[in-house]
Amino acid sequence: MRGEAFRYLASRFDPDFGFVQFQQTDTVFHEFPGDHGKVRAVYEAVDRQVGTILDEFDPDTVIVASDHGMGEYGGHEFRPNEFLRERGLVETTTEGEGMPTWSTIADNQLQEGKEGRTEDDDPSTLERAMAGMATVGLTAQRINAALDAVGLAEFVAERVPDDVARAAAEQVDFPASKVYMRDRIELGVRVNLKGREPDGVVPESEYDRLCEDLVAMLSKVETPDGEPVFERVARREEVFSGPYVEEAPDVITVPREYDEFISTRVGDGQFGPPSEPFNHKRDGIVAVSGASANPSADLSDAHLFDVTPTILATFGLPAGDRMDGDVLPAVESVGTEAYPEFDAGEQTETDDEEVEARLADLGYLE
């Protein structure tokens, strides 16, 4: 459908530049891990669509790029919140909502200090029952372990609503914790800083020391096999720059070779098997083809940031002077230029529940 839609639009508007993205080459690994037949079917279908587009429009230059790789995780699942709990930095709870959901983050309820659930959202009877069981120690983690022992864990997990599972789970007690990992895809730990977070408990005078302690202790974490969990642990200022650095986690954690799966789970040990056997890898692919492309150019050091400057160069346009990337050596650069600030214009609100469900389907949420 995406291929057909692209061809329809390109035929109707005859654009100088066209961009088509196929999501299923990612999603198939999340939805059908290890099913090589389905993976091959998806990639063959995408290949056919790309071929049809090239045959129909014969573009001067073609760039194929992925924003990340995909592969099997042969390491372990590491749970930083559990690790930090055992060091007295994370508190947990079996009451309330505990850790905020993606929806509460997305609509800025955290920043405003609101509760995740509104008065109109009355919890179901099953939710209340599961939450009550959790308070006496029968958490979702323990229930899952028992079901897994008899081969029913996956069957039940597919049929239990997320809110029910969340109510029954032992979770990070956000207001009571000094630090926490909010979401595994952030690849970082946040400090619950006073004056910045709605329920901050860490004084600013202790902030730098706590961050340094986190870097030191997380850098030393090893898997049960004696391998380091992280290939890099650093303060966010060492990794990011620009006006939005303060929105990043305070300490950045990069998994070793992206072979160690990171999870925000608590209550069932620091390590376990990866929750997803296939997930994102750091290295993707890039290819440039066309009359103006140098076929012998070395693209081994290519970065995702380089794609946009390269596209601009194929049109003889300079890259923006605020761009982080460079023109790939397959194309001749035409320098840089200062462009006006982007005007976002009118904003459109989205359905947070729909966004959360879609991100979960794509494997970005636990």
Secondary structure, DSSP 8 states (H G I E B T S, - for coil): -HHHHHHHHHHHH--S-------HHHHHHHHSTT-HHHHHHHHHHHHHHHHHHHHHH--SEEEEE-SSEEEE--S-EE-HHHHHHTTTS--EESSS--S--HHHHHTTHHHHT--SS-TT----HHHHHHHHHHHTT--HHHHHHHHHHTT-HHHHHTTS-HHHHHHHS-EE-GGG-SEE---GGG-EEEE-BTTTSTT--B-HHHHHHHHHHHHHHHHT-B-TTS-BSEEEEEEGGGT--STTGGGS-SEEEEEGGG-SEE----SS-SEES-SSSEEEES---EEEEETTS-TT---TT--GGGHHHHHHHHTT--EETT-S----TTS----EE--------S-----HHHHHHHHHHTT---
